[in-house]
């Protein structure tokens, strides 16, 4: 199964903010939506990602003033993306290699979703459980 299957189950809703959105407003959105990152969009393009990690880095550098900074000030850019056709394994390799936890999913230049490391781990566990059941059935009927 690939990224497209995760999006079918999870949905395509993605939280976005503008580059001038304050970190305070972003933190409120992260908390109220119970998510770990928002995409920063400008002119119809994804220009960055603001994650909980970005906020913590901003806090370390700017202390309480971080809340008055903007998305552009703390965002991670450029954005690494994947396509719906990509595999879960490929997405996990990207996340591990780049030390990121969220990947926007783009198709033909359009945003169609966002996957997190939690989404990928959940899918891998489901796949492993299905494989174990199939092996048990094979052994029991063999």
Steps between C-alpha positions, in 0.01 A plus 500: 500500500612850430439857595175515299350229724592694814331812361188299411471396865622822660349756267644793312448784749818700557543795734665794328600849608639804327864604543397797717298290749640540850653210685244562777215439252677194360547352848128553567416317176741213572345457843134533403533269199729258686755498218877530487551731202340749262602579145590856407340604171560810294362576158359149466838339574623315806804699616565343839394286792465612860519206737512470875877460463523833317313669783732346759807610302352850484438492873862404565625783280249774585346394832149643557537731201453197274122542529523834317708360214337394174475167321766622257737564792486144637392278210706222348566562132535376232225245542568135422195339336384159382234379260200272560678232296797488738541209738482518876859372513621784276320759713653353816847511342451869415380583848785313665767642270374858524401477869146622432163371616258635237487475121258690277356282225495666158346380177544690174613805695194501727491425873292191570589416859758476774642191666678482834742246637213377718289430189785301346576299813131418542485373140816291540360339816174420320695343213711291739187377681336403170813316390519312832136393466558383143803296610301343786223406260751355256667292771167383644369384161835365372 
